[in-house]
Amino acid sequence: MKMIHTGDWHIGKLVHGMHMTRDQEQVLEQFTAHLREKRPDVVLLAGDIYDRTIPPVEAVELLDRVLTEIVLERKIPVIAISGNHDSGERLGFAGGILQRQGLHIHNRLEQVGKPVVLEDGHGPVHFYPIPYADPAEARVLYGDETIRTHDDVFRAVMERIRPRMDRNVRNVCIAHGFVGGLELAASESERPLSIGGTETVDRAHFDGFHYVALGHLHRPQKAGRDRIRYAGSLMKYSFSEAEQPKGMLEVELDGEGGVELESVVFPPPRDMRVIRGELANLVRKDVYEAQNCQDFIMAVLTDEGELHEPMATLRSVYPNILKLERGMRTQVGSGEMALVERDYAAKAPLDIFRQFYGQVEGEAMEAVQEELLKDVLRDVEKGGVL
């Protein structure tokens, strides 16, 4: 069975205030053109289809056009799950009607356990979609007070799946989360799944599956095993992803459950690049004329001393420059000099608040204060702000 593994489209994404929908549309045109050529048996869409729980109108219209072509015009089934950026309720609207047309959207944990069954020349393949769920939601649904982390959620889910699994057929799982450990590479644009470091899921939960199609991490990579994979995001959504290839995975599942993988890269109309050097050198014609100056740019200036309106100077050559950095020193706390941190965007919100509190107060937060802050951050995250 030929499967397409994709995910983390984040349709409607804003990057440094720049709308990405038009660029996403052009990349998705490459995606659908590839499907027309290759004619896969199924598309697996592993969550974070939208970037916000309430997506803009143009994002909804774009997804509608893409799924209409894939499912209704090309007759290719799609099995999709909701991710932590999606609103499961909105994504699952009219799910029963759409399922009969070949669009299987799993947006609630109540749907877990019953597989989507497709067949090829070797027999049936059972697909087990697992939509993203917050531990608090799973705790209430399952009436299990021991569910406190995302790993607990997957433990409870697998307790409901495994008794129903048919070991005599090929089994595929679609899930959304941080599966694995420290070897995985995260990106700045990925919203933390939890406040306080309880998001990691043990890959052992997926033992017995012939392939696991994961979403959430934006870099294409394996989660410890070749059969447990992240396809990565559709496009680059932060400058920490500037060197990452973006596209999808073609997965060939043979009759014995063996897997062959091939990465397919889709070049964006405007790339996301980091340029470095002195200001005067970066705006020289012989430096920029061989580049696409319409790309999204982060400039790291290496000049010493003050510069006159560097952003305006760079924008005259690179109109889509989004970010400017310098290795400058600044005053903090009691007046000592320290380097400005460049990795703040990659930090979890709780860590940023901890650091800020420590710099201002000169001491760590008390446990009660930290728990209150965690509650506030959870409420903000559910509102789609973080």
N, C-alpha and C positions, 0 to 999 in steps of 0.2 A: 504494500500500500504506500502510495506516494503522499506524504503529508507536508504541508507548509506550516512551519512554526514561526509565528510572529507575535508581537505584543508591544506594549508601551508606546502606542501611537501618540497619546497625549494631544488629541485633536483639540484645537482652540488654545494652544499653549502661548503664553506671553514670555518672552525672554528679554529681560532688561527693558520692559515696556514695548518691545517689538512684537507685533502679531505675526505668528508663524503659519497661519492657516493657509495662505496662498502657496507658500513653499511646501507645506504638507500635501496640498492637493496635487502638486506636480510630482512629488515622490510617490504618492498613492497611484497616480496614473502609470508610473513605471511598474508598480506592484501588480496592478490589474493586467497590464500588458504582458507581464511575465506569466501570470496565471493563464491567460488566453493561449500563450505559446506552449506551456508545459502541461496543462490540463491535469492538475493534481486531483487526488481523490477527496481531500478534505483540507480545510484551513483551520488551524488551531490558533486562536487569538487569546493570549494569556494575560488579559487585564490591562487596566489603565488605558482604556480606549479613548476616553475623554481626559482632559487635564483637570477639570473642575467638576464638582458635584452638580452645579448648574451651568452647563456649557452654553456658550453663545450660539445664536441662531445659525450663523454660518458654519459652525462646527457640526451641529446636528444635521444640517442639509448635506454637508460633505460626507458624513458617515452614511447617510441614507443613500446617496448616489453610489458610493463604493459597494455597500452590501447588496444593493439592488442589482448591480452588474454581476457581482460574484454569484449570488444565490439564485436570482430569478433569471438572469440572462444566460449565465454560463453553467447554471445547474450544478455548482460546486458547493457541497455542504460546508457550513461554518459552525464550529463549536467555540463559543466565546464565554469568558468569565468576567465578572466585575473585579476591578482592582481597588486599591485603597484611594485612588483619586476619583473613582467613579461613584455615582449614586446608583446603587443596585436597583432601587425602585424605578428610577427613570429608564435605566438601561434595559430593564426587563419588561417594559410596557408592551402589551400585546404579544407576550412570549408564546402563548399557546397557539395563536394563529401563525406566527412566524415559524414555529417549530415544524409545522406541517409542510412548510415551503422549503425546509432544509436549513433554517437558521436556529441553532440551539444556543440560547443565551441562558446561562446559569448565574443567577444573581443573589440567591438565597441559600443558606446552609440547609434549609429544609429539603432542597432538591438533591442533596448529596446521598449517594448510595446506589441509585439506579443508573446504570451506565447508558450512554448513547451508543447504539450498536450500528456499525457500518460493516459492509462485507466487500471483499475483493476475491480474486481467483483462488486464494488459499483458505477462505473461510471468514468467520466473523472477527472483528476487532472491537473490543470494549473500551470506550473512552469514559474516564471518570473526571468530570470537571469539578474543581473545588474553588468556589468564589472566595474572595477575600472576606474575612470577618474579624472584627475586633474581639479580643478576649471577653470583654464584658457582654457583648451580644451572644457569643457562644455559651457563656456561663448561664445566661438566662434561658436560652433556647433548650439547652441540654439538661438544665437543672443540676449542674455540676459545679459546686463551689471550689473545686480544685483547679478549675481553668483560670489561670492568672496570666499566662504568657501566650505568645503565638505558637510556641512549641506545644503547649497544652492543647491549643485549638486543633492542631494537626493530629495529636494523639487521639483526641476524642473523635475526630472525623474518621481516622483510619480504623478505629474500633467499630465504626458503623459500616465501613466499606469492606474490610477484609472478610467477614463471614459470608458476604455475597459474591466475592470474586470467584470467577471460574478460572481455575489454574490451567485448564486445557485449551484456553484461547489466548490470543495476544491482548495484553492490557496496557493502556496508555493513560497517563494522568496529566491533567492541565491544572496548574496551581499558580498562586501569586504570593510571593514572600521572599524573605532573606534566608535561603536554604544553604547551609554549609557553615563556613567559619571564617577565620582570619585570612584565608587564601583568596577570598573573593574581593574583587575590586568594585567599590561603589563610586558614585558620581555626585557632584554637587546638586544636581537637579532632582535627585530622588528624595521624596518626602519620607522622613523616618516613620516607621510603622508603629513605634511605641515611644513613650517618654520614659527614659531611665534604663535603656539597654536590655529590653526583654523581647527583642524582635527575632532573634536567630532561631531557625528551625533545624532540627536534626535531620540530615539526609537519610538516616536509617528508616524514617517513616515511609520511604518510597521503595523499600525492598519489595521485590516481586513484580514491579512494573517493567515492561520492556522498554518504555521510553517515558520520560517526564519532561513536559514542556512548561518551562517556568517563565514568569514575568516578574518584574519589579526592578531588577538591576539593569542598568542601561548599557553596560558593556557586554558584548557577546562573550560567553565563557561557560565552562563546565563547572558544575557544583560538586567537585571532587570525583565525579565519575562521568565517563563519556556519555552515558545514557541519561544523565540528569543535566539539562542544558538551559541556559538563558539565551534567547535569540538576540537580546539587546533591543534598544529603542529604535523606532523608525528613522529618527534623525538625531543630530547632535542638539542637546538642549542646555548645555553649559560648556564653558571653556575647559573644564576638566575632561571633557569628552573629545577635545579637538583632534586627538590622534587616533580615535577609535573608528573602525569601519562600521557602517550602519547599513542595515538591510534586513535579511531574514534568513532562515535555515530551511533547506530542502532536506527532508528526512525520508529515507526509503526503508520501510519496514518489511523484511522478507517473511516468508511463510513460517520460519522457525523462530521469529522474534528478533533476528539479527538486525542491526541498524547501520546504515551508511548515511553520512552527513555531508552536505555541501553548503557552504556559505555563499549567499548572493548579495552583492553590495549595490545599493542604489545611490548614485551621486546626486546631491541636492543642487538646486539651481544657484543657491548661495551657500557656500561652505562656512564653517565656523573655525576661525584661525587665530592663532596668537603670533603677533609680530614683536620682535625685540630689537632695540638699538637706540641710538641717539636720535632725537627728534629731527634734526636737519637731514640725517641720512635716510630716515624712513619716508620722507616726502620728496626725495630725489626721483626724477623721472626714470632714470635707468634702473632704480630699485623697484619701483612699483609698476612699471609698464608691462612687465611679463606676468603680473598677477591679475586676479579678478578683483578689482577694487570695490565691487559691489558685495563682496563677502561680508559676513558679520565678523567684526574685528575686536580683539582685545590687544591693546598696545602696552608693552612693558618698556618704559623709557629708562635708559641707563645714564642719562645726563646728570652731571653734578650741578648744584646750584639751582637758582630760580629760572623758570621758563615762562614766557609770555603767552597766555592762552593756548596751551598745547593741544587741548581738545579741539578747539576751533581750527587750528592749523592742520591737525590730522584729518578732521572731517572734510576739509577742502579736497582731500585726495581719497579718503575712505569714508564715503557718506554714511555707511552703516556701522561705524565704530560704536561699540556698546559699552566698552569698559577701558579705563586707563589706570595703570598702576605705575608706581615709582618705588624704588628701594630707599625711601626717605626715612628719617628718624623723627620721632615726635615725643612730646612730653606726656608722661602718664603718672598717675598716682602722686607720690611725694615729690616729683620733680626730676627723677632720674630719667635718663634717655633709654629708650627701648625701641626695637624695630616694630613697625606696624605689622600686625599679623595679616598674612595674605590668605590664610586658609579658613577665615571665619565663615565663608559661605558653605564650606563642607562640614562645619560643625553642627551637631544637633542643637536645637534651640535651648534645651535645658543646659547644655554645656556653656553656651554663650552667656546665659543669665548667671550661671555660677561664676564664670570668669569676671563678668561685669560687677557682680556683687562683691567679690573678693577685692577687686581693685578700688571700689568706692569705699567699702566699709573696713577693709584691712583684715577681714576674717571670713571664714566660710559660713554659709547659711546654716541655720539650725534645721533639724530634721522636720519640724512642724512647718517651717517656711518652705522647705523644698517640696513637701507633699502638697501644700497649697498651690505652689507654682505648677506642679505636675497637673493638678486638676484644671487650672486655667488653660494650660497648653493643650490639654486634651479637648477642651471645649472649643478652643480656637481652631484646632486641626479639623474637628468635625465640621466646622463652618466653612472649610475650604480655604482658609487664609494662609496657613503654613504650607 
